Amino acid sequence: MPTPSRTIAVVNASGRQAASFIRVAVAVGYRVRAQVRNLDGIVASEISSLQNVTVLVGDLYTKASPADASPPPGAKGSYPNTGVNHALIADLFRGAQLAFINTTFWGDEVAIGCALADAAVTANIQHYIYSTMPNHSLHTPSSAPKPWPSLPLWSSKESISQYIASLPSLAPKTTYLYTGIYNNNFTSLPYPLFCMELQSDGSFVWQAPFHPHVSLPWLDAEHDVGPAVLQIFKDGVSKWGTKSIPLAYEMLSPVEACAAFSRGLGRKVKYKRGDIDIKVKIPNGYRDQLVALEELYKLGKDDGSLQPYYFGTKELEERCPEQALALWEGPRGLEEYAREVFSLEEAANGLTWMNDEEESSVVADGSERGSDGEEGSDDDDGLVMGGGTGGEATPARGEEGWFA
């Protein structure tokens, strides 16, 4: 079993998953080498100030020259001239024995993921936890009337998982973590897919393409990823090597999720099934993801039994939430998140609706909250949006934190 004196390599450290883990890891004595793209935002500042954290600032994918971007001698991955920052990656793993890796699409994600895996082999990492997601096109059941489309950003993660599995020295020491929908995704800012849109009467409406009455896996990433991942490291590869773990602490339909949110917030919250409303400039890669997600979840538009599994397979979702609870027994559910955290995160983003004196009443049953509703490119690298009514940049978290 690993001892707290060991060092853990972590990427995208200001993201929700990584930051959650770093907080608990250093609290019990582990050392962390943490990569961040920049030090913007309060989370990046917090992580960089923690004891036993060494922060490496820089992109994992750079616009380097072809000579600088080529793989190092002996690298197993096939990713020439991609701009992978091999020097930063090598520095990240220097002196580390463990690694928690959650890649994002800032750059060529597959190339980055393969380079990280190769570097882990070189560094002889003893336990490698990779946060992955499924390629739905590879999991279409024989009973499905048509093939499931793949989601580009999730498919990249499965490609990386397959590459890790092809490395004889790393595969037996790797655990694959599948994370549910973040409670923390909800915001009244106009981010697509999880915008909790504030109404004139003080209530909220969440519009998304999911079937209103089919359960989805939920997770409070800020609160619960860290303790769960820490337990996986404590248990070690003898228990979790080569294993896949679905990390979700609640299985709630969108209607049930809105009901929980309403109870916690003390305001009406209604679900409306519909297309994803894009109101802000978003990266092309994320736009492609949203288009594919709409296509995927239209398969269950009329028959909820045809909605694809969020984690790709029925077997993974049937292990929720029991497997997650076996790792960490103190999760923060969606109702508790809405009651204790949502307003704080909104305020950190410059919003003031929570200061209104008149709040709408809570609906006692789900009838008003649940509705089927109607189903009614940019080259920029990141979201361009304001933090509140003034139009200033959102201060609470760097861009990579939203996607990680």
C-alpha positions as CSV (number, residue, x, y, z in Angstrom):
1,M,0.0,0.0,0.0
2,P,1.4,3.4,-0.9
3,T,2.6,5.7,1.8
4,P,1.7,9.4,2.0
5,S,5.4,10.3,1.5
6,R,5.1,9.4,-2.2
7,T,4.7,11.8,-5.0
8,I,1.7,12.0,-7.4
9,A,1.7,13.5,-10.9
10,V,-1.5,15.4,-11.8
11,V,-2.5,17.3,-15.0
12,N,-5.1,20.0,-15.5
13,A,-4.7,20.7,-11.8
14,S,-7.2,23.6,-11.6
15,G,-10.0,21.3,-13.1
16,R,-12.7,20.1,-10.7
17,Q,-11.5,16.4,-10.6
18,A,-7.8,17.2,-10.2
19,A,-8.3,20.0,-7.6
20,S,-10.6,17.9,-5.5
21,F,-7.9,15.1,-5.4
22,I,-5.0,17.4,-4.8
23,R,-6.7,19.0,-1.7
24,V,-7.2,15.6,0.0
25,A,-3.9,14.1,-1.1
26,V,-1.7,16.9,0.4
27,A,-3.9,17.0,3.5
28,V,-2.8,13.4,4.4
29,G,0.8,14.0,3.4
30,Y,1.3,13.1,-0.2
31,R,3.5,15.3,-2.4
32,V,2.0,16.5,-5.7
33,R,3.5,17.7,-9.0
34,A,0.6,19.6,-10.6
35,Q,0.4,20.9,-14.2
36,V,-1.7,23.9,-14.9
37,R,-2.1,25.9,-18.2
38,N,-1.9,29.2,-16.3
39,L,-2.4,30.6,-12.8
40,D,-5.6,32.5,-13.7
41,G,-8.6,32.0,-11.3
42,I,-9.0,31.4,-7.6
43,V,-8.7,27.6,-7.9
44,A,-5.3,27.7,-9.7
45,S,-4.1,30.2,-7.1
46,E,-5.4,28.0,-4.3
47,I,-3.7,24.9,-5.6
48,S,-0.4,26.7,-6.1
49,S,-0.4,27.9,-2.5
50,L,-0.9,24.4,-1.0
51,Q,1.9,22.8,1.0
52,N,3.7,19.9,-0.7
53,V,2.4,21.0,-4.2
54,T,4.9,21.8,-6.9
55,V,3.1,23.6,-9.7
56,L,4.3,23.3,-13.3
57,V,2.8,26.1,-15.5
58,G,2.5,25.4,-19.2
59,D,0.4,23.8,-21.9
60,L,0.7,20.1,-22.5
61,Y,0.2,20.9,-26.2
62,T,2.1,23.8,-27.6
63,K,2.6,25.5,-31.0
64,A,6.2,24.3,-31.2
65,S,8.2,23.9,-34.3
66,P,8.2,20.4,-35.9
67,A,11.6,19.7,-34.4
68,D,10.5,20.6,-30.9
69,A,7.2,18.8,-31.3
70,S,8.5,15.4,-32.4
71,P,8.4,12.5,-30.0
72,P,11.4,11.8,-27.8
73,P,13.7,9.0,-28.9
74,G,12.2,5.6,-28.1
75,A,8.6,6.9,-27.6
76,K,6.0,4.3,-28.4
77,G,3.2,6.7,-29.5
78,S,2.7,7.7,-33.1
79,Y,2.2,11.4,-32.8
80,P,4.9,13.3,-34.8
81,N,4.8,17.1,-35.1
82,T,1.7,17.5,-32.9
83,G,3.1,20.1,-30.5
84,V,3.1,17.8,-27.5
85,N,5.1,19.4,-24.8
86,H,7.3,16.4,-23.9
87,A,9.7,18.5,-21.8
88,L,6.9,19.6,-19.5
89,I,5.5,16.0,-19.3
90,A,8.9,14.6,-18.5
91,D,9.3,17.2,-15.7
92,L,5.8,16.4,-14.4
93,F,6.7,12.8,-13.8
94,R,10.1,13.5,-12.3
95,G,10.3,11.7,-8.9
96,A,6.7,10.6,-9.0
97,Q,5.5,7.1,-8.2
98,L,1.7,7.6,-8.8
99,A,-0.4,9.5,-11.3
100,F,-3.9,10.8,-11.6
101,I,-4.5,11.9,-15.2
102,N,-7.6,13.6,-16.6
103,T,-6.9,14.9,-20.1
104,T,-8.9,17.6,-21.8
105,F,-9.3,18.7,-25.4
106,W,-7.0,21.8,-25.1
107,G,-4.7,20.6,-27.9
108,D,-4.6,17.1,-29.4
109,E,-6.0,15.1,-26.6
110,V,-5.1,11.7,-27.9
111,A,-1.5,12.7,-28.6
112,I,-1.2,14.2,-25.1
113,G,-2.8,11.1,-23.5
114,C,-0.4,8.8,-25.4
115,A,2.6,11.0,-24.5
116,L,1.6,11.0,-20.8
117,A,1.2,7.2,-20.8
118,D,4.6,6.8,-22.4
119,A,6.2,9.1,-19.9
120,A,4.5,7.1,-17.1
121,V,6.2,4.0,-18.5
122,T,9.6,5.8,-18.6
123,A,9.1,7.0,-15.0
124,N,8.0,3.5,-13.8
125,I,4.8,4.8,-12.3
126,Q,3.4,2.3,-9.9
127,H,-0.3,3.1,-10.1
128,Y,-1.8,5.1,-13.0
129,I,-5.4,6.3,-12.7
130,Y,-6.9,7.6,-15.9
131,S,-10.2,9.5,-16.0
132,T,-11.9,8.2,-19.1
133,M,-15.2,8.1,-20.9
134,P,-16.8,5.7,-23.5
135,N,-16.9,5.8,-27.3
136,H,-20.6,5.0,-27.6
137,S,-20.2,3.7,-31.1
138,L,-18.2,0.7,-29.8
139,H,-21.0,-0.1,-27.3
140,T,-24.1,-0.2,-29.4
141,P,-26.2,-3.2,-28.2
142,S,-27.4,-5.7,-30.8
143,S,-31.0,-4.8,-29.9
144,A,-30.5,-1.1,-30.8
145,P,-32.5,-0.1,-33.9
146,K,-29.5,2.0,-35.2
147,P,-25.8,2.5,-34.3
148,W,-25.0,4.8,-31.4
149,P,-23.0,7.8,-32.6
150,S,-19.7,8.6,-30.8
151,L,-19.1,11.8,-28.8
152,P,-15.8,13.2,-30.1
153,L,-14.4,14.3,-26.8
154,W,-15.3,11.1,-25.0
155,S,-14.1,9.0,-28.0
156,S,-10.7,10.6,-27.6
157,K,-10.6,9.4,-24.0
158,E,-11.5,5.8,-25.0
159,S,-8.7,5.9,-27.6
160,I,-6.3,6.9,-24.9
161,S,-7.6,4.1,-22.7
162,Q,-7.0,1.6,-25.5
163,Y,-3.5,2.9,-26.0
164,I,-2.8,2.5,-22.2
165,A,-4.1,-1.0,-22.4
166,S,-1.6,-1.8,-25.2
167,L,1.4,-0.9,-23.0
168,P,2.5,-4.2,-21.3
169,S,4.2,-2.4,-18.4
170,L,1.5,0.2,-17.7
171,A,-1.7,-1.7,-18.4
172,P,-1.6,-3.9,-15.3
173,K,-1.0,-0.8,-13.1
174,T,-3.9,1.3,-14.6
175,T,-7.3,2.0,-13.2
176,Y,-10.0,3.6,-15.4
177,L,-12.3,6.1,-13.7
178,Y,-15.6,7.0,-15.3
179,T,-17.1,10.1,-13.7
180,G,-20.8,11.0,-13.7
181,I,-22.4,14.3,-14.5
182,Y,-21.0,17.0,-12.2
183,N,-23.4,18.6,-9.8
184,N,-21.0,21.5,-10.2
185,N,-21.8,21.9,-13.9
186,F,-25.0,23.8,-13.2
187,T,-24.7,27.6,-13.5
188,S,-27.1,30.4,-14.4
189,L,-24.3,31.8,-16.7
190,P,-25.1,31.0,-20.3
191,Y,-22.8,27.9,-20.6
192,P,-24.4,25.4,-22.9
193,L,-26.0,22.1,-21.8
194,F,-26.1,22.8,-18.0
195,C,-27.4,26.4,-17.9
196,M,-29.9,26.7,-15.1
197,E,-31.6,29.7,-16.6
198,L,-33.0,32.2,-14.1
199,Q,-36.6,33.3,-14.8
200,S,-38.3,36.6,-14.1
201,D,-40.2,35.0,-11.2
202,G,-37.0,33.8,-9.5
203,S,-37.4,30.2,-10.6
204,F,-35.0,28.2,-12.9
205,V,-35.3,26.2,-16.0
206,W,-32.8,23.6,-17.2
207,Q,-33.1,22.6,-20.9
208,A,-31.2,19.6,-22.2
209,P,-31.7,16.7,-24.6
210,F,-31.9,13.9,-22.0
211,H,-35.1,11.9,-21.6
212,P,-36.9,13.5,-18.6
213,H,-37.6,10.2,-16.9
214,V,-34.5,8.1,-17.5
215,S,-31.8,8.0,-14.8
216,L,-28.4,9.5,-15.3
217,P,-25.3,9.2,-13.0
218,W,-24.5,12.2,-10.8
219,L,-21.3,13.2,-9.0
220,D,-20.2,16.2,-6.9
221,A,-16.8,16.4,-8.5
222,E,-15.4,19.1,-6.1
223,H,-16.4,17.2,-3.0
224,D,-16.2,13.5,-3.9
225,V,-13.6,12.8,-6.6
226,G,-10.7,13.4,-4.3
227,P,-11.6,11.1,-1.4
228,A,-12.6,8.3,-3.9
229,V,-9.4,8.5,-5.9
230,L,-7.3,8.6,-2.7
231,Q,-9.0,5.4,-1.6
232,I,-8.2,3.8,-5.0
233,F,-4.5,4.6,-4.5
234,K,-4.6,3.3,-0.9
235,D,-6.2,0.0,-2.1
236,G,-3.5,-0.2,-4.8
237,V,-3.2,-2.1,-8.1
238,S,-3.7,-5.5,-6.5
239,K,-7.3,-4.5,-6.1
240,W,-7.9,-2.0,-8.9
241,G,-5.3,-2.7,-11.6
242,T,-7.0,-3.0,-15.0
243,K,-10.4,-2.3,-13.4
244,S,-13.0,0.3,-14.5
245,I,-14.8,2.2,-11.8
246,P,-18.0,4.2,-12.4
247,L,-17.9,7.1,-10.0
248,A,-21.5,8.4,-9.4
249,Y,-23.3,8.7,-6.1
250,E,-26.8,9.3,-7.3
251,M,-28.9,7.9,-10.2
252,L,-31.5,10.6,-11.0
253,S,-33.6,11.4,-14.0
254,P,-33.6,15.0,-15.1
255,V,-37.0,15.5,-13.5
256,E,-35.7,14.0,-10.2
257,A,-32.5,16.1,-10.5
258,C,-34.6,19.3,-10.8
259,A,-36.8,18.2,-7.9
260,A,-33.6,17.7,-5.7
261,F,-32.3,21.0,-6.9
262,S,-35.5,22.8,-6.1
263,R,-35.7,21.3,-2.5
264,G,-32.1,22.4,-1.9
265,L,-32.4,25.9,-3.4
266,G,-35.9,26.7,-2.2
267,R,-37.0,27.8,-5.6
268,K,-39.0,26.2,-8.4
269,V,-36.7,24.3,-10.9
270,K,-38.3,23.0,-14.0
271,Y,-36.8,20.5,-16.6
272,K,-37.5,21.2,-20.3
273,R,-36.4,18.7,-22.8
274,G,-35.0,20.5,-25.9
275,D,-32.0,21.2,-28.0
276,I,-28.8,22.5,-26.5
277,D,-29.0,26.3,-26.5
278,I,-25.6,27.8,-27.4
279,K,-25.5,31.5,-26.5
280,V,-21.8,32.1,-26.2
281,K,-18.7,31.6,-28.2
282,I,-17.3,28.1,-27.6
283,P,-14.4,26.1,-29.0
284,N,-15.0,24.1,-32.1
285,G,-14.2,20.8,-30.4
286,Y,-16.8,21.4,-27.7
287,R,-19.4,22.5,-30.3
288,D,-18.9,19.2,-32.1
289,Q,-19.3,17.4,-28.8
290,L,-22.7,19.1,-28.2
291,V,-24.0,18.4,-31.7
292,A,-23.1,14.7,-31.3
293,L,-24.6,14.6,-27.8
294,E,-27.9,15.9,-29.2
295,E,-27.8,13.2,-31.9
296,L,-27.0,10.5,-29.3
297,Y,-29.9,11.4,-27.0
298,K,-32.4,11.8,-29.7
299,L,-32.3,8.0,-29.9
300,G,-34.4,7.9,-26.8
301,K,-36.7,10.8,-27.7
302,D,-39.9,8.8,-27.8
303,D,-38.9,5.6,-26.0
304,G,-36.8,6.1,-22.8
305,S,-35.6,2.5,-23.0
306,L,-33.6,3.4,-26.1
307,Q,-31.7,6.2,-24.5
308,P,-28.0,5.1,-24.6
309,Y,-26.2,4.5,-21.2
310,Y,-24.2,7.5,-20.1
311,F,-21.2,5.3,-19.3
312,G,-21.7,3.3,-22.5
313,T,-22.7,0.0,-20.9
314,K,-25.5,-1.2,-18.6
315,E,-23.0,-3.1,-16.5
316,L,-21.2,0.1,-15.5
317,E,-24.3,2.0,-14.6
318,E,-25.7,-0.9,-12.6
319,R,-22.7,-0.6,-10.3
320,C,-23.8,3.0,-9.4
321,P,-23.8,4.1,-6.6
322,E,-22.7,1.1,-4.7
323,Q,-19.2,0.9,-6.1
324,A,-18.6,4.6,-5.5
325,L,-19.9,4.3,-1.9
326,A,-17.5,1.5,-1.2
327,L,-14.7,4.0,-1.9
328,W,-16.1,7.0,-0.1
329,E,-19.2,7.1,2.1
330,G,-19.6,10.8,2.6
331,P,-20.8,12.1,-0.8
332,R,-22.5,15.5,-1.3
333,G,-25.8,14.9,-3.2
334,L,-27.4,17.2,-5.7
335,E,-29.9,18.6,-3.1
336,E,-27.1,19.3,-0.6
337,Y,-25.0,20.9,-3.4
338,A,-27.9,23.2,-4.4
339,R,-28.6,24.2,-0.7
340,E,-25.0,24.7,0.4
341,V,-22.7,25.4,-2.6
342,F,-24.6,26.6,-5.7
343,S,-25.2,30.1,-4.5
344,L,-21.6,30.5,-3.4
345,E,-20.3,29.4,-6.8
346,E,-22.7,31.8,-8.5
347,A,-21.6,34.6,-6.3
348,A,-17.9,33.8,-7.1
349,N,-18.8,34.3,-10.8
350,G,-20.2,37.8,-10.1
351,L,-23.9,36.9,-9.9
352,T,-26.3,38.5,-7.4
353,W,-29.7,36.7,-7.8
354,M,-29.2,35.0,-4.5
355,N,-29.4,38.4,-2.8
356,D,-33.0,39.0,-3.9
357,E,-35.3,39.3,-0.9
358,E,-38.3,37.7,-2.6
359,E,-37.8,34.0,-3.5
360,S,-40.3,31.8,-5.2
361,S,-41.9,29.1,-3.1
362,V,-40.8,25.4,-3.3
363,V,-43.0,23.1,-5.2
364,A,-43.9,20.2,-3.0
365,D,-44.3,17.6,-5.8
366,G,-42.7,17.1,-9.2
367,S,-45.6,18.0,-11.4
368,E,-44.5,21.6,-12.1
369,R,-40.8,20.7,-12.3
370,G,-41.0,17.9,-14.8
371,S,-41.9,18.6,-18.4
372,D,-41.1,16.9,-21.7
373,G,-40.9,20.3,-23.3
374,E,-40.3,20.8,-27.0
375,E,-37.4,20.0,-29.1
376,G,-37.5,23.0,-30.7
377,S,-17.9,27.9,-36.0
378,D,-15.4,29.6,-34.0
379,D,-11.6,29.2,-34.0
380,D,-11.2,30.7,-30.5
381,D,-9.5,28.4,-28.0
382,G,-11.9,29.0,-25.1
383,L,-15.3,30.2,-23.9
384,V,-15.9,33.9,-24.3
385,M,-18.5,35.0,-21.8
386,G,-19.0,37.5,-19.0
387,G,-19.0,36.9,-15.2
388,G,-22.3,38.4,-14.3
389,T,-24.1,41.4,-15.7
390,G,-21.0,43.6,-16.1
391,G,-19.4,41.5,-18.9
392,E,-16.1,40.9,-17.1
393,A,-14.3,37.6,-17.4
394,T,-15.6,34.9,-15.1
395,P,-13.2,35.1,-12.1
396,A,-13.8,31.8,-10.3
397,R,-12.0,29.3,-12.5
398,G,-9.8,29.1,-15.6
399,E,-11.3,27.7,-18.8
400,E,-9.9,24.2,-18.4
401,G,-11.6,23.9,-15.1
402,W,-15.0,24.0,-16.8
403,F,-14.2,20.9,-18.9
404,A,-12.3,18.9,-16.3
